[in-house]
Amino acid sequence: MKANLEDIARAAGVSKMTVSRVLRGGSGFSENTRTKVQAIAATMGYVPNRLAAAFGSDQAGTLVGMCVPRLTS
């Protein structure tokens, strides 16, 4: 099972938002918290989900879906 932000937050005793900010290189927490969260994430084998990150960022492009009838000749 892959580790997620909630797993890391629970193990570190911090919020999911704090874990997210630490792993994205944000600020607003102690160096001790940063070190602790990064160590736990590494131990748990956390790998960021790039697709989820793209949906949450302002850099996400526009996705257009189309429904077309079956094309036959």
C-alpha positions in Angstrom: 0.0 0.0 0.0 1.3 3.5 -0.9 1.8 6.0 1.8 -0.4 9.1 1.4 -0.4 12.6 3.1 -2.9 11.3 5.8 -0.6 8.4 6.7 2.4 10.7 7.0 0.5 13.3 9.0 -0.8 10.7 11.5 2.7 9.4 12.0 4.2 12.9 12.4 1.4 14.2 14.6 0.7 17.1 12.2 -2.0 18.1 9.8 -2.3 16.9 6.2 -1.8 20.5 5.1 1.4 20.8 7.0 2.7 17.6 5.3 1.7 18.9 2.0 3.4 22.3 2.6 6.6 20.5 3.8 6.8 18.2 0.8 6.2 21.1 -1.6 9.0 23.2 0.0 6.6 25.7 1.7 7.2 27.6 4.9 5.3 28.4 8.1 6.6 25.5 10.3 9.7 24.7 12.3 12.8 23.1 10.9 12.2 20.3 13.3 8.8 19.7 11.8 10.3 19.8 8.3 12.9 17.3 9.1 10.5 15.0 10.9 7.9 15.0 8.1 10.6 14.5 5.4 12.1 11.6 7.3 8.8 9.9 7.8 7.8 10.4 4.2 11.1 8.8 3.1 10.7 5.9 5.5 7.2 5.2 4.3 8.3 5.4 0.7 6.0 8.3 -0.2 5.9 9.1 -3.9 4.0 12.3 -5.0 1.0 11.7 -7.3 1.8 14.0 -10.2 -1.7 13.8 -11.6 -3.3 14.9 -8.3 -0.7 17.7 -8.1 -1.6 18.9 -11.6 -5.3 19.0 -10.8 -4.6 21.1 -7.7 -2.3 23.6 -9.4 -3.0 26.7 -11.4 -0.9 25.3 -14.1 -3.4 22.5 -14.9 -4.5 22.8 -18.5 -8.1 22.6 -19.8 -9.5 19.1 -20.3 -12.2 18.7 -22.9 -14.2 15.5 -23.3 -16.3 14.6 -26.3 -19.1 12.0 -26.8 -19.5 11.0 -30.4 -21.7 8.3 -32.0 -20.2 5.2 -33.4 -18.5 6.1 -36.7 -19.2 3.6 -39.5 -18.7 3.7 -43.2 
